[in-house]
């Protein structure tokens, strides 16, 4: 079979590959602690599950509008306008099966071959993958630990050209857990207005922020019309398998993205949208409790990593990832991640799974129980101590 050449430009998400290797080891009888996958270990709240069951019984098993159910889009617009000060209404919102389609559709709608996309490195690998797939130029913006993994504004400005079409922001950030400083967000907005480029603002972890309030760049003057906000339900409501996301964007762009939905997915499952509507309209106590539990686990894993030989760890301000510096071990990221899985029984990701600038780091998801995190740290300590001798 002959495959299209463009497939060679399509990347992957290493977390699922490591998960498969870990599960294969488990099938052989080895105990593995999973700190690799970016998925809350909580169940979807019961009231959301009930809303989905009720919707199925009520007949929400048919096609819906490609852009999403109007009442659901209206509720999203109402809440994001109120809580994040993003000027929008239902016509600005497109509902998708998961949040990743918003990345694809925004880039499909905005990029021509050779246009330039600036993206964070280390960063979620699908940003670069989609840009490369579309034959755009993916330009990395290196995030450095000494800068708190914030954007380097001078480097950003130096990389802007007449072909710059899109800048990807992600705050809180995967894999580092960093949160962009408000002054950084404001400076980026000024550059976008001055140089006339768009922002894809990945805000999927915005509700999992431990200090301060989330600042969406779309809320700043003149930015709503040049920002695509990407968000969804997977992380906040532990709904990863439900595949429910959405984008907020300028209305003309929304019409094009809705047409891309028509051509690709037809629509997002209507009973899943009814569950999402219940998630937003219902009580948020379980969300707050989950974030507080992540806060506790954050302290446990960061303190534990900082106690390991050759390891130091930045304190994340959002999401549920720790991104320790492992250069003191003298090992490469990929090699150490592989050995930790095979020898220590702890599944994590190499920093290079998030780009070349991730060398010297590992990513641990602390979306696992405190007990399992402590056990993993003990195993890692024993393994690294033996190697250090």
Buried (B, 14 or more C-beta within 10 A) or exposed (E): EEEEEEEEBEBEBBBEEBBEBBEEBBEEEEEBBBBBBBBBBBEBBEBBBEBBEBBBEEEBEEEBBBBBBEEBBBBBBBEBBEEBEBBBBBBBBBBBBBBBBBBBBBBBBBBEEEBBBBBBBBBBBBBBBBBBBBEBBBBBBBBEBEBBBBBBBEBBEEBBEEBBBBBBBBBBBBBBBBBBBEEBBBBBBBBBBEEEBBBBBBBBBBBBBBEEEBBBBBBBEEBBBBBBBBBBBBBBBBBBEBBBBBBBBBEEBBBBBBBBBEEBBEBBBBBBBBBBBBBBEBEBEBBEEBBEBBEEBBEBBBEBBBEBEBBBBBBBBBBBBBBBBBBBBEBBBBEBBBBBBBEBBBBBBBBBBBBEBBBBBBBBBBBBEBEBBBBBBEBBBEBBEEBEE
